[in-house]
Amino acid sequence: MPRRPPSLGRTFARAYQRQMKVVTSAMSRAGQKVAKRVGEAAAESSRPPPGAGDWVTGLAMAAGGACRYHLFVPPPVPGRPARGLPLVVMLHGCRQTARDFAIGSRMNALARREGFLVLYPQQSALANPEGCWNWFSDRQADAEVARVLAAIDQVCLLYGADAERIAVAGLSAGAGLAARLAMRAPARLQAVMMHSGVAPGAATSPRQALAAMAGRRAPVLDLPEHGAALLPPLLVVQGGRDMVVRPAAGRLAAEVWAQAVGAEAADPAVQQRGQRHPMRITDFLRKRVLEVRLVEIEALGHAWSGGSARGSYADPAGPDAGRLFWDFARRAFARTAVPL
């Protein structure tokens, strides 16, 4: 008796099953490769940067997920307390790790000299394949803010950081998240720095983000009632040759923040330290109190000014952005200090 030919439905079903096996196998291999890259990046980030001091790895939990971080603890110095040190939070840029940012910014060396802790939250590759903080997405950025705040709380609890002396700085996408952190938790921070970044409220989509990075969209600060009065002082550092985040974006960030707190621009001044690139400094004052400082460095591209060439996105020839921020933060700490 002749065999019946397979039905058209069964033929399609078998072809579909074969195709799904191919797709599933390919996805499995791709997943293994991604997992391997994530594991390698985690291992590299955990390796301590050069120099004395402890490089501590931690994990903080928040409602929006987990935040992996590294904490730099400077070595003990006679006469300097081991606890109650100020805390500087450093938010890396795209395609960077916490370790890479620590090396490039040279912030650990400054922390050793001055005596403060440095917290480096690490963005997950699962949250963003490029390692960017999702600064223009309200939902994602607010979840990332919650995770960073959880890391700050943990460091204050476990390592005795002074909760009344906390400053946050960010580079590029990290700058946008640093500003959002200050907007969402203004009472928790005493100073914030945006280095080569875009202020929150300038974009809500990737297309708008590109326009905002070009300086074609002004930020709109989403603040609660009377929230502007609580905003911490802002330092903006911007390169004049930045082709990623254009100079206009940095100026807009400073101007919008100053407008929110009622500060007015003073006459700009040009300064140069040694052989480093000159910088143009514009202070925005409210009742003679410094609220916003804009530092424009004409010869600087999309890079951390005054950083180490051993790290990524750093220009050793620029003025030392870490020192600029620490001096700015100390001034802000003194403003909020409670008299004894």
PEFEN-V278052 format. One record per residue. RES is the residue in one small letter. PSI is psi in whole degrees, -180 to 180 (* if undefined). BURIAL is b if it has 9 or more other ideal C-beta (glycine too) atoms within 8 Angstrom, else e. Layout:
RES&PSI&BURIAL + RES&PSI&BURIAL
This chain:
m&128&e + p&144&e + r&138&e + r&135&e + p&146&e + p&145&e + s&159&e + l&-36&e + g&-43&e + r&-35&e + t&-47&b + f&-40&e + a&-45&e + r&-42&b + a&-40&e + y&-43&e + q&-42&e + r&-42&e + q&-42&e + m&-36&e + k&-42&e + v&-47&e + v&-45&e + t&-42&e + s&-42&e + a&-42&e + m&-37&e + s&-44&e + r&-42&e + a&-41&e + g&-39&e + q&-39&e + k&-44&e + v&-45&b + a&-39&e + k&-44&e + r&-42&b + v&-43&b + g&-42&e + e&-41&e + a&-40&b + a&-41&b + a&-42&e + e&-41&b + s&-30&b + s&-18&b + r&126&e + p&140&e + p&162&b + p&150&e + g&158&e + a&155&e + g&164&b + d&139&e + w&98&b + v&134&b + t&136&e + g&168&b + l&123&e + a&142&b + m&139&e + a&174&b + a&-32&e + g&5&e + g&-162&e + a&151&e + c&112&b + r&141&b + y&167&b + h&143&b + l&127&b + f&124&b + v&116&b + p&152&b + p&152&e + p&144&e + v&132&e + p&131&e + g&-8&e + r&129&e + p&149&e + a&-25&e + r&166&e + g&19&e + l&151&b + p&161&b + l&128&b + v&124&b + v&127&b + m&118&b + l&113&b + h&169&b + g&-174&b + c&148&b + r&29&e + q&156&b + t&168&b + a&-43&b + r&-44&b + d&-41&b + f&-38&b + a&-43&b + i&-47&b + g&-36&b + s&-19&b + r&25&b + m&-30&b + n&-40&b + a&-41&e + l&-39&b + a&-36&b + r&-41&b + r&-42&e + e&-22&e + g&67&b + f&161&b + l&151&b + v&121&b + l&127&b + y&89&b + p&146&b + q&120&b + q&143&b + s&140&e + a&-22&b + l&-29&e + a&-30&b + n&119&b + p&-28&e + e&1&e + g&15&b + c&145&b + w&140&b + n&68&b + w&-27&b + f&-4&b + s&111&e + d&-48&e + r&-50&e + q&-43&b + a&-40&b + d&-35&b + a&-38&b + e&-36&b + v&-45&b + a&-38&b + r&-41&b + v&-41&b + l&-37&b + a&-38&b + a&-40&b + i&-46&b + d&-43&b + q&-41&b + v&-39&b + c&-39&b + l&-48&e + l&-30&e + y&6&b + g&27&b + a&147&b + d&111&b + a&-13&e + e&0&b + r&77&b + i&130&b + a&146&b + v&137&b + a&150&b + g&153&b + l&130&b + s&-117&b + a&-33&b + g&-30&b + a&-42&b + g&-40&b + l&-34&b + a&-44&b + a&-40&b + r&-38&b + l&-43&b + a&-34&b + m&-39&b + r&-27&e + a&60&b + p&-30&b + a&-13&e + r&-18&e + l&147&b + q&-16&b + a&152&b + v&144&b + m&133&b + m&116&b + h&111&b + s&48&b + g&179&b + v&135&b + a&151&b + p&154&b + g&-2&e + a&-14&b + a&152&b + t&6&e + s&162&e + p&-38&e + r&-44&e + q&-33&b + a&-40&b + l&-41&e + a&-39&b + a&-40&b + m&-27&b + a&-2&b + g&19&b + r&1&e + r&122&b + a&140&e + p&150&b + v&107&e + l&118&b + d&93&e + l&146&e + p&169&e + e&132&e + h&11&e + g&-30&b + a&-32&b + a&-20&e + l&-9&e + l&133&b + p&161&b + p&144&b + l&132&b + l&126&b + v&125&b + v&125&b + q&134&b + g&138&b + g&-19&b + r&22&e + d&116&b + m&-5&e + v&-56&e + v&109&b + r&156&b + p&-34&b + a&-32&b + a&-40&b + g&-43&b + r&-41&b + l&-40&b + a&-45&b + a&-44&b + e&-41&b + v&-41&b + w&-44&b + a&-41&b + q&-39&e + a&-36&b + v&1&b + g&34&e + a&149&b + e&148&e + a&135&b + a&174&e + d&135&e + p&156&e + a&142&e + v&130&e + q&151&e + q&132&e + r&109&e + g&-132&e + q&8&e + r&164&b + h&139&b + p&158&b + m&147&b + r&118&b + i&126&b + t&120&b + d&140&b + f&120&b + l&145&b + r&113&b + k&46&e + r&9&e + v&131&e + l&119&b + e&-36&b + v&138&b + r&127&b + l&120&b + v&111&b + e&126&b + i&103&b + e&-40&b + a&4&b + l&137&b + g&-150&e + h&80&b + a&153&b + w&120&b + s&131&b + g&16&b + g&-174&b + s&139&b + a&-14&e + r&-16&e + g&175&b + s&155&e + y&55&b + a&141&b + d&104&b + p&-20&e + a&-9&e + g&164&b + p&149&b + d&102&b + a&-34&b + g&-45&b + r&-41&b + l&-43&b + f&-41&b + w&-42&b + d&-41&e + f&-44&b + a&-42&b + r&-37&e + r&-40&b + a&-38&b + f&-42&b + a&-33&e + r&-37&b + t&0&e + a&137&e + v&123&e + p&141&e + l&*&e
